[in-house]
Amino acid sequence: MRRRIFCLAAAALLLLSGCRPAPDTPEEEVPLPSEETEIAPEEVSLLPERFSLLYQPDQPLDPITCPDGMQQTVASLICEGLFRLNGALEPEPCLCERYTADEAHLTYTFTLRAGVVFSDGAPLTAADAKAALERARTSARYGARLRNVASLSAAGDTLTVTLSAPDGRFPSLLDIPISRAGEEANIPLGTGPYLFAREESGAYLVASETWRQSGERPVERIFLEEAADGDAALYRFTSRDVQLITADLTGASPVSVTGDVRYQDAPTTVMQYLLCNTRRQPLDSASLRRALGLGINRGYLVSALLSGHGDSASAPVSPVSALYPRQLEESYSAAAFSAALAECGYVSERTLALLVNRENPFKVSAAEHLARTFTSAGVPTEAVILPWEEYTAALEAGNFDLCYSEVKLAANWDLSALLSSAGTLNYGGWADEETDRLLSAYAAASDPTGAMQVLCTHLRSCAPILPICFKRVSVLTWPDVVTLSAPTAAEPFFDLSNCAIRLREG
């Protein structure tokens, strides 16, 4: 899809340090040069002589410690993980050839793919994987998802991971890139399709001769254009010095980019939802919470207020996942909302406070829309818009009735931090033995799809949170230059062999 004027999110634009939404219509196909395709002279003149990405030379390219955004995109072309998350947010084997798990889902044994080497020719070993995961356990990016790892051991091409709690979907957490330290500080050695190089004229990525899929790359060399900050990065893109950036188009501080820009969206695990303070009247009533859930027009919020960069969801699992319980979806109906309110016997005694942070105009608009909807239906609600520090303080103190919230879930869809009695993100004070039991049952289930359906059925009945949508991250490119196939949030070049890049000859 092309847009002549684009609204980007600069602070969360993550051109250099930050990331996180999708039209239902497919992307336009970009014709590639062929004997049958005649290219207009003006079109040829817009093609770059070389393909370039953004790069911060003063920041690491180590995929475990580098900033989000374009630095991470560059790193994803250098390093690979044991698994990769595909467009359905499901793990696909990469450096791992096969794995086994015990019946309790506490011990996993991973066998590495044979013949894989780093860009310096050294073979990949289980010790390399172990060392990378040990570093990841203490990192800001991956520490939370690996909190249940009790121990790791390596022998030859076999890596064994022991968990402190069952997790039937643990492989979905292992898209963590595996790297080794290189000769140059902050520049890793990886097993990926490209390796980092530097000449007097600047830094670049060059196709690695040791990659196991050698030859399946759209260009031999990717140049790295330096940018010191977000403004410089944006200038580099608008001036066509670089041809691809990633952005959260529903983040904070929007700026304009003019030009015939193309974007493709990729799903994320970032959920937006309405949090209910279950310790505070009248939100201590499950029937009222369920009724409010019927009052959320999710399709409108995503299409109109989030500009289509998301997937509406009635359950706390992304709709792109096979685990999403579609049979539990609730369509918006003003009549059903009114009927549910009447049935629960709600009588207004005060105006409800709907908390939202000021920094994100998209969230503010969504919260204000919900406040108007609830008020019109007979539930007086006011959007309380606070700066981040005051917002988090009110959240932690329980000084709210409802809260327009956002959380980045792990791809194993473990909801315990959000909904268990002792959950670190359970700001609504939800404490329910059955929820705790079902969370544990899902974690240990041999049939996670069935277990998730049972869990979501229970959550719909008690409604401690009201899911709204899952956001999408956007990959922006200049048209007729880059054609991406199935980009993902972590890897814009996910299907590298089917990516195409057109350059001007000469």
Buried (B, 14 or more C-beta within 10 A) or exposed (E): BEBEEBBBBBBBBBBBBBBBBBBEEEBEEBEEBEEEEEEEEEEEEBBBEBBBBBBBEEBBBBBBBBBBBBBBBBBBBBBBBBBBBBBBBBBEBBBBBEBEBEEEBBBBBBBBBEEBBBBEEEEBBBBBBBBBBEBBBEBEBBEEBBEBBEEBEBEEBBBBBBBEBBBBBBBBBBBBBBBBEBEEEBBBBBBBBBBBBEEEEBBBBBBBEBBBEEEEBBBEBBBBBBBEEBEBBBEBBBEBBBBBBBBBBBBBBBBEBEBEBBBBBBBBBBBBBBBBBBEBEBBEBBBBBBBBBBBBBBEBBBBEBBBBBBBBBBBBBBBBBEBBBEEEEBEBEEEBBBEBBEEBEBEEEEEBBBBBBBBBBBBBBBBBBBBEBBBBBEBBBBBBBBEEEBBBEBBEEEBBBBBBBBBEBBBBBBBBBBBBBEBEBBBBBBBBEEBBEBBBBBBBBEEBEBBBBBBBBBBBEBBBBBBBBBBBBBBBBBBBBBBBBBBBBBBBBBBBEEBBBBBEEE
